[in-house]
Amino acid sequence: MDGIFLRHIAREIENEALGARVNQIYQPNRDELVIALRTFGGSKKLLLSARANSARVNFIEKTPENPVQPPMFCMLLRKRLGGGKLTGIRQEGCDRILSLDFECVNELGDAVRLSVVCEIMGMYSNIIVVNRDTEIIVDALKRIDLTSNSQRFVLPNIKYELPQAQEKYNVLEATPGEIAEKIIGLPAEMPLGKAVLTTVQGVSPLVCREIEFRVREGASNRLEGALYERLTAELERLKRITETCSGTPYTVYKEDGRPMDTAFFKIEQYGGFMKVEQSESFNRAIDGFYEERDRKERMRVKTHSLNKLLTTLCDRTARKLQKQQMELGKCADREQLRIRGDLLQANLYRVKRGASEIEVENFYDPDGKTLTIKLNPAISPAANAQKYYKDYQKAKNAEIMLAEQIEKGRAELEYLESVLDTVGRAESEKELSQIREELCGQGYLRKPKGKQQKQQKLAPMEYVSSDGFKIFVGRNNIQNDRLTLKTAAKTDVWLHTKDIHGSHVIISAEGKTVSDTAVLEAARLAAYHSKARESTNVPVDYSLVKYVSKPNGAKPGMVIYVNNKTVFVDPKSSI
């Protein structure tokens, strides 16, 4: 958000909330304040943010969660601004410094004029309360003193001073010709977009690149003739938009859907490579931009956290399985232990006490070959025979136990890989929260301390086939179980990718015979919502729900089925 975009936001706030009363003040986190305003048309929530990567001032739709105990700065604002009237909104030129002026009443009943100054400057952003009559700082969200290594102090009871202004032209004061002359006076090798950014106050790099694109893509600041005229025309247009606040809010989205930037006019430099969307208002645009950006970032962090956990668990389980399989391989020679015990038992009379080995005839060998048996000279011949029997029994028991552990380990690895696949396909924070809840239930994560708010169950994804059959797709393993084993009717059709992790899919029969078309389209959905999403010829099994069951003790999402058929589909062929 640049200074001219902020100017449009300020105009909207002025139009909608000038004369409003402060109803309540909240501080949801360390760097943000929310002022609830009571206007003639209802109520508004105004966000003041000094967060380094998302500093802004704008109306918001959603109410953020607030701490039980408000911070000291919030309590001070409630005391000083509570019931106050919003009387003005001022911006310093086209810079990102906005002052909200309030008329308040102190404890003695005297009128006091206060300003809440919002300095939007990246990591140096701040919210400062100033007495307008004396220009003395009442307090600041971020106090800046000697320890902050700054040339400007922001502390209570000292005079408020504006941040040092950049040497740039304000389009409200300078003429397009003056600005153009300054631009062409910069070094010749400087791209035009950078030259505009260096010269003009209140414009973002995106807007400057757009001006360069409109004048001439790739142009330097050495402009003559028609190009110079285009530049002055663009600067004239910029001045007109700024003076009259006649811009239009646009948001630019990256190819993956993440919001990249906002602008006060349409951005055309990306052609069809990026989506550019117009908003209803500047406040809606910036609110939606940061809400979506923050949501994407939260999704990224939560997904990364779950992926890291599950990858670690998968690796650990796989290593454990490999070790158990190696140990099981050693048990394969257990019969040789029993044979040595039998042969030694049959030849005890020939074994001299203290011998380290004995060669005997192997009556188990069809050719009657001899076999050398190692002995422990410290124990008796009979004890040596018993030791071979004991080692044989130990290996036999170990084989049984290892076989059980390997079977459980394989099931656990398959389950963890299925959860990992589900995380990769999750599209909302609620889905990730339910996956985390599932892992807590299975003991892979600690349950949060204290009483937790009961989460509303997510509904499965719902589609309709081209011939009218409802199709439901599970979002995670818990939902897969609920959908298949509790929600679906016995005569419904169940589908799942063959030997590939993915969602359970149900075609609701509703008393009718499910068509081949519905099966094919549901199979495509099953393939799409699986690990094989990027493949082209995916096998999908399907059967009636009555033939699907869950073994005792099986992990969530794990079922067995019979009487199934298989169809091969391309998941990219949408329904």
Secondary structure, DSSP 8 states (H G I E B T S, - for coil): --HHHHHHHHHHHHHHHTT-EEEEEEEEETTEEEEEEEETTEEEEEEEE--TTT-EEEE-SS-----SS--HHHHHHHHHHTT-EEEEEEESTTSSEEEEEEEEE-TTS-EEEEEEEEE--GGG-EEEEEETTTTEEEEESS-B-GGGT-SS-B-TTSB-------S-B-TTTS-HHHHHHHHHTS-TTSBHHHHHHHHBTT--HHHHHHHHHHHHTT-BS---HHHHHHHHHHHHHHHHHHHHT----EEEE-TTS-EEEEESS---TTTTSSEEEE-S-HHHHHHHHHHHHHHHHHHHHHHHHHHHHHHHHHHHHHHHHHHHHHHHHHHTTHHHHHHHHHHHHHTGGG--TT-SEEEEE-TTSTT--EEEEE--TTS-HHHHHHHHHHHHHHHHHHHHHHHHHHHHHHHHHHHHHHHHHHHHH--SHHHHHHHHHHHHHTTSS---SS----------EEEE-TTS-EEEE-SSHHHHHIIIIIIS-TTSEEEEETTS-B--EEE--TTS---HHHHHHHHHHHHHTBTTTT-SSEEEEEEEGGGEE--TT--TT--EE-S-EEEEE-TTS--
